[in-house]
Amino acid sequence: MNPNVLSPTLDQLRRCTVAVDIGAARTRVHLRGSGLVVDEPSVAAVDIRTGALIAVGKRAETMAGRTPDHIRVARPVAGGAVVDVEMAQRMLRHVLGDKLGRRWLRLRGTPVMRAAVCMPHGSAPIARRAAVETMYGLGARRVEMVDTLIAAAVGCGLPVEHPEATMIVVCGAGTTQVAVLSLGAIVAAETVPVGGDAIDRAVVDHLRSNHALMLPSQSVRPLHKVLGSAESRGITTTEVYGRDVVSGLARSVLVDTEVVRNAMRTPLNAVLDAMTSVLRRCAPDLVSDLAERGVILAGGSAHMPGLDLMLREATNMPVNVAPGPDTVAVRGLGAMIEGKVRPMELSPLTA
């Protein structure tokens, strides 16, 4: 396996047993013949005194910010890349064993177990090697890597094999990937280190600097839903609960929803710059296709309130959120290993 290659053939992918999308926010695993079997937060809680793994997934995520000093809540994935191989292996081994039981023990014991892994576009060789080592530690004998943009396009059901442009924006927790595809290949693409986490930090920083309020880490994403609901109902203010910066006591403030949304939009300027850069590298005929077909928004942060509207206003193109945007990559990769993608599709993946 060459960690620099992200274009295995469809025949190679059909030999894979599991498809894995290891994201900064969530880890998802598709098992051939069983579908999506794991969809858990990419979080693990460890006792630093003994090294024992205390919890993973949802249970570990609820511990964030609430643990004593001897318990560390770790995130082994950052920016779409595995940064702690050992912890990622322990986390995956635990969730797979918990979900599949003896089936996973039998599967990892086979001498020809193969795995397919999503990798962000433009990821460095060291990041690819870390993903490969993670899967080797779980018992894989061979690892095939597929560009996340290709997998997401397949998962969205986009007709990328046609000679016309398709634009997809995959907004994850740590990165946002933008690409224009045609005839099954990536025409132009760009990855920026801005995602849902950066937007969360922008909201936290705004509330701290303008309202002297510290927001609990697990309250940021629910706030997005509140803001989206307020926008749909025409509400201009909403109440936010947190901790006073000075006194340390719990209190609430009434914030202007439009001002908070503007704070969320600030880090997204990098996404707009990436879209502009990608469009500049495309032929005029492809850009004219996009003016009619528009942009597909996917990824775990695709439902960010106002994101689709902001992109629509900035590009003057239709912007649509994909159905089930957070799982499109693993669904596409799952379709590849299940043999549901025709050989004439996705020319980079064919022999």
C-alpha positions as CSV (number, residue, x, y, z in Angstrom):
1,M,0.0,0.0,0.0
2,N,1.4,3.4,-1.1
3,P,0.1,6.1,1.3
4,N,0.4,8.6,-1.5
5,V,-2.2,6.9,-3.7
6,L,-5.9,7.9,-3.2
7,S,-7.3,6.1,-6.4
8,P,-7.8,2.4,-5.9
9,T,-9.7,0.6,-8.6
10,L,-13.3,-0.3,-8.0
11,D,-12.3,-4.0,-8.1
12,Q,-9.9,-3.4,-5.2
13,L,-12.6,-1.6,-3.3
14,R,-15.1,-4.5,-3.8
15,R,-12.6,-6.7,-1.9
16,C,-12.8,-4.6,1.2
17,T,-14.9,-5.7,4.1
18,V,-15.2,-2.5,6.1
19,A,-15.4,1.2,5.1
20,V,-14.2,3.7,7.7
21,D,-14.7,7.5,7.9
22,I,-12.6,8.8,10.8
23,G,-13.6,12.4,11.3
24,A,-12.6,15.0,13.9
25,A,-16.2,15.0,15.3
26,R,-17.5,11.5,14.6
27,T,-16.2,8.1,13.4
28,R,-18.4,6.0,11.2
29,V,-17.9,2.4,10.0
30,H,-19.8,0.6,7.2
31,L,-19.6,-3.2,7.3
32,R,-20.2,-5.0,4.0
33,G,-23.6,-6.7,4.1
34,S,-24.6,-5.0,7.3
35,G,-24.6,-1.3,6.5
36,L,-23.6,1.5,8.9
37,V,-22.7,-0.3,12.2
38,V,-20.8,2.5,14.0
39,D,-21.6,6.2,14.3
40,E,-20.0,7.6,17.4
41,P,-18.2,10.7,18.5
42,S,-14.4,10.5,18.0
43,V,-13.7,10.8,21.7
44,A,-12.1,8.7,24.3
45,A,-11.7,9.1,28.1
46,V,-8.5,7.7,29.7
47,D,-7.3,7.4,33.3
48,I,-3.8,9.0,33.0
49,R,-2.6,7.2,36.2
50,T,-3.2,3.7,34.9
51,G,-3.6,4.3,31.2
52,A,-7.0,2.5,31.3
53,L,-9.6,3.3,28.8
54,I,-12.7,4.5,30.7
55,A,-15.2,5.4,28.0
56,V,-15.4,6.1,24.3
57,G,-18.0,7.7,22.0
58,K,-21.1,9.3,23.3
59,R,-20.3,8.4,27.0
60,A,-16.8,9.9,26.7
61,E,-18.2,13.0,25.0
62,T,-20.5,13.8,27.9
63,M,-17.4,13.7,30.2
64,A,-15.7,16.6,28.4
65,G,-15.2,19.5,30.9
66,R,-16.6,17.5,33.8
67,T,-13.7,15.2,34.7
68,P,-11.3,15.2,37.7
69,D,-7.6,15.8,37.0
70,H,-6.6,12.2,36.6
71,I,-9.1,11.6,33.7
72,R,-8.3,13.0,30.2
73,V,-10.8,13.3,27.5
74,A,-8.9,12.8,24.2
75,R,-9.8,13.4,20.6
76,P,-7.4,11.3,18.5
77,V,-8.5,12.9,15.3
78,A,-7.9,16.6,14.4
79,G,-8.4,18.4,11.1
80,G,-9.5,15.1,9.4
81,A,-6.2,13.4,10.3
82,V,-5.4,10.8,13.0
83,V,-3.0,12.6,15.4
84,D,-2.9,9.8,18.0
85,V,-2.7,6.4,16.3
86,E,-2.7,4.3,19.5
87,M,-5.7,6.1,21.0
88,A,-7.6,5.9,17.6
89,Q,-6.9,2.2,17.6
90,R,-8.2,1.7,21.1
91,M,-11.2,3.8,20.5
92,L,-12.2,1.9,17.3
93,R,-11.4,-1.5,18.8
94,H,-13.7,-0.7,21.7
95,V,-16.7,0.6,19.7
96,L,-16.4,-2.1,17.1
97,G,-16.2,-4.8,19.7
98,D,-19.1,-3.2,21.6
99,K,-21.3,-3.0,18.4
100,L,-20.4,-6.2,16.7
101,G,-19.2,-8.5,19.5
102,R,-17.9,-11.9,18.3
103,R,-18.6,-10.9,14.6
104,W,-15.7,-8.4,14.9
105,L,-13.4,-10.9,16.5
106,R,-14.0,-13.4,13.7
107,L,-13.7,-10.6,11.1
108,R,-10.3,-9.3,12.3
109,G,-9.0,-12.8,12.6
110,T,-9.4,-13.4,8.8
111,P,-6.1,-13.4,7.0
112,V,-7.4,-11.2,4.1
113,M,-9.3,-8.5,5.9
114,R,-9.3,-5.3,3.8
115,A,-10.4,-1.8,4.8
116,A,-11.3,1.3,2.8
117,V,-10.7,4.6,4.5
118,C,-11.8,8.2,3.6
119,M,-9.0,10.7,3.4
120,P,-9.4,14.5,3.1
121,H,-8.4,16.0,-0.2
122,G,-4.8,17.1,-0.3
123,S,-4.0,15.3,3.0
124,A,-0.3,15.0,3.7
125,P,1.5,11.6,3.4
126,I,2.1,11.5,7.1
127,A,-1.7,11.8,7.7
128,R,-2.4,9.0,5.3
129,R,0.2,6.8,6.9
130,A,-1.3,7.4,10.3
131,A,-4.7,6.3,9.0
132,V,-3.1,3.1,7.5
133,E,-1.3,2.3,10.7
134,T,-4.6,2.8,12.6
135,M,-6.3,0.2,10.4
136,Y,-3.4,-2.2,10.5
137,G,-3.6,-2.1,14.3
138,L,-7.2,-3.2,14.1
139,G,-6.3,-6.3,12.0
140,A,-6.5,-5.1,8.4
141,R,-4.1,-6.7,6.0
142,R,-4.6,-4.1,3.3
143,V,-5.9,-0.5,3.3
144,E,-7.4,1.3,0.4
145,M,-7.7,5.1,0.6
146,V,-10.4,7.1,-1.2
147,D,-10.6,10.9,-1.5
148,T,-13.4,12.1,0.8
149,L,-14.8,14.4,-2.0
150,I,-15.2,11.4,-4.4
151,A,-16.9,9.3,-1.6
152,A,-19.2,12.2,-0.6
153,A,-20.2,12.8,-4.2
154,V,-21.1,9.1,-4.6
155,G,-23.0,9.2,-1.3
156,C,-25.0,12.2,-2.4
157,G,-26.0,10.4,-5.6
158,L,-24.5,13.1,-7.8
159,P,-24.2,12.2,-11.5
160,V,-20.5,12.9,-11.5
161,E,-19.8,10.6,-14.4
162,H,-21.5,12.9,-16.8
163,P,-19.6,15.6,-18.9
164,E,-21.0,18.5,-16.8
165,A,-19.9,20.2,-13.7
166,T,-20.9,19.2,-10.2
167,M,-19.7,21.2,-7.2
168,I,-19.7,19.8,-3.7
169,V,-18.7,21.5,-0.4
170,V,-18.0,19.1,2.5
171,C,-18.0,21.1,5.7
172,G,-16.6,19.0,8.6
173,A,-15.6,19.7,12.1
174,G,-12.0,20.5,11.4
175,T,-11.8,21.2,7.6
176,T,-14.0,22.2,4.7
177,Q,-13.3,20.7,1.3
178,V,-14.5,22.2,-2.0
179,A,-14.4,20.5,-5.4
180,V,-15.8,20.7,-8.9
181,L,-16.1,17.2,-10.5
182,S,-16.8,16.2,-14.1
183,L,-16.6,12.9,-15.9
184,G,-15.9,11.1,-12.7
185,A,-12.7,13.1,-11.9
186,I,-11.9,16.1,-9.7
187,V,-11.4,19.1,-11.9
188,A,-10.3,21.5,-9.2
189,A,-10.4,21.2,-5.4
190,E,-9.2,22.9,-2.3
191,T,-9.2,22.2,1.5
192,V,-9.2,24.9,4.1
193,P,-8.6,24.3,7.9
194,V,-12.0,25.8,8.8
195,G,-15.0,23.8,9.9
196,G,-17.6,23.5,12.6
197,D,-15.1,23.7,15.4
198,A,-13.8,27.1,14.1
199,I,-17.4,28.4,13.9
200,D,-18.1,27.1,17.5
201,R,-15.0,29.0,18.7
202,A,-16.3,32.2,17.0
203,V,-19.6,31.9,18.9
204,V,-17.8,31.3,22.2
205,D,-15.4,34.2,21.6
206,H,-18.3,36.5,20.7
207,L,-20.3,35.7,23.8
208,R,-17.2,36.1,26.0
209,S,-16.0,39.4,24.6
210,N,-19.4,41.0,24.1
211,H,-21.4,39.6,27.0
212,A,-18.8,38.4,29.5
213,L,-20.3,35.0,29.3
214,M,-18.5,31.6,29.1
215,L,-20.5,29.0,27.2
216,P,-20.1,25.3,28.2
217,S,-18.5,23.4,25.3
218,Q,-21.5,21.0,24.9
219,S,-23.9,23.9,24.6
220,V,-22.6,25.4,21.4
221,R,-24.1,22.9,18.9
222,P,-27.6,23.1,20.6
223,L,-27.3,26.9,20.3
224,H,-27.0,26.4,16.5
225,K,-30.4,24.8,16.4
226,V,-31.9,27.5,18.6
227,L,-30.5,30.1,16.2
228,G,-31.8,28.2,13.2
229,S,-35.3,27.9,14.8
230,A,-35.3,31.6,15.7
231,E,-34.4,32.5,12.2
232,S,-37.2,30.4,10.7
233,R,-39.8,31.9,13.0
234,G,-38.5,35.5,12.6
235,I,-37.3,35.8,16.2
236,T,-34.6,38.5,16.6
237,T,-33.3,37.6,20.1
238,T,-32.7,34.4,22.1
239,E,-31.7,33.6,25.7
240,V,-28.3,32.0,26.2
241,Y,-27.2,30.4,29.5
242,G,-23.6,30.2,30.7
243,R,-21.1,31.2,33.3
244,D,-20.2,34.8,34.1
245,V,-16.6,35.6,33.3
246,V,-16.1,37.8,36.4
247,S,-18.2,36.2,39.2
248,G,-18.1,32.6,37.9
249,L,-21.8,32.3,38.7
250,A,-24.4,30.9,36.3
251,R,-26.4,33.5,34.4
252,S,-28.2,34.1,31.2
253,V,-28.1,36.9,28.6
254,L,-30.4,38.0,25.8
255,V,-28.4,38.0,22.5
256,D,-29.3,39.4,19.1
257,T,-29.5,36.3,16.8
258,E,-28.4,38.2,13.8
259,V,-25.2,39.4,15.5
260,V,-24.4,35.9,16.6
261,R,-25.0,34.6,13.1
262,N,-22.6,37.3,11.8
263,A,-20.0,36.1,14.2
264,M,-20.4,32.6,12.9
265,R,-20.0,33.8,9.3
266,T,-16.6,35.4,10.0
267,P,-14.5,32.2,9.8
268,L,-16.5,31.1,6.8
269,N,-14.8,33.8,4.7
270,A,-12.1,31.2,4.2
271,V,-14.6,28.8,2.7
272,L,-15.8,31.5,0.3
273,D,-12.2,32.2,-0.7
274,A,-11.7,28.5,-1.4
275,M,-14.9,28.3,-3.6
276,T,-13.7,31.3,-5.5
277,S,-10.3,29.8,-6.0
278,V,-11.8,26.5,-7.3
279,L,-14.1,28.3,-9.7
280,R,-11.3,30.4,-11.1
281,R,-9.4,27.1,-12.1
282,C,-12.5,25.8,-13.9
283,A,-13.3,26.3,-17.6
284,P,-16.1,28.7,-18.4
285,D,-18.3,25.9,-19.6
286,L,-18.1,24.2,-16.3
287,V,-18.9,27.4,-14.4
288,S,-22.0,27.9,-16.6
289,D,-23.1,24.4,-15.7
290,L,-22.8,25.3,-12.0
291,A,-24.9,28.4,-12.4
292,E,-27.8,26.1,-13.3
293,R,-27.1,23.0,-11.2
294,G,-25.8,24.8,-8.1
295,V,-23.8,23.6,-5.2
296,I,-24.3,20.6,-2.9
297,L,-23.5,21.1,0.7
298,A,-22.5,18.1,2.8
299,G,-20.7,17.2,6.0
300,G,-21.6,17.3,9.6
301,S,-21.7,21.1,9.7
302,A,-23.9,21.5,6.6
303,H,-26.9,22.3,8.8
304,M,-25.2,25.3,10.3
305,P,-27.9,28.1,10.5
306,G,-27.5,30.5,7.6
307,L,-24.6,28.6,5.9
308,D,-26.5,27.7,2.8
309,L,-27.9,31.2,2.5
310,M,-24.5,32.8,3.0
311,L,-23.0,30.7,0.2
312,R,-26.0,31.4,-2.0
313,E,-25.6,35.1,-1.6
314,A,-21.8,35.1,-2.1
315,T,-21.8,32.9,-5.2
316,N,-25.1,33.7,-6.9
317,M,-25.7,30.0,-7.4
318,P,-28.3,27.6,-5.9
319,V,-27.1,25.9,-2.8
320,N,-28.8,22.7,-1.6
321,V,-28.1,20.6,1.5
322,A,-27.6,16.9,0.8
323,P,-30.0,14.4,2.5
324,G,-28.3,13.1,5.6
325,P,-25.2,15.3,4.9
326,D,-23.2,14.1,7.9
327,T,-23.0,10.5,6.6
328,V,-22.6,11.0,2.8
329,A,-18.9,10.1,2.7
330,V,-19.3,6.7,4.5
331,R,-22.4,6.0,2.5
332,G,-20.5,6.6,-0.7
333,L,-17.6,4.5,0.4
334,G,-20.0,1.8,1.5
335,A,-21.6,1.8,-1.9
336,M,-18.2,1.2,-3.4
337,I,-17.3,-1.8,-1.3
338,E,-20.8,-3.2,-1.8
339,G,-20.3,-3.0,-5.6
340,K,-23.1,-0.6,-6.2
341,V,-21.0,1.8,-8.3
342,R,-20.9,0.9,-12.0
343,P,-17.4,0.3,-13.5
344,M,-17.9,3.2,-16.0
345,E,-18.4,5.6,-13.2
346,L,-15.7,7.5,-11.4
347,S,-12.8,7.2,-13.9
348,P,-10.1,7.8,-11.2
349,L,-11.3,4.7,-9.4
350,T,-11.3,2.3,-12.5
351,A,-8.4,0.3,-13.8
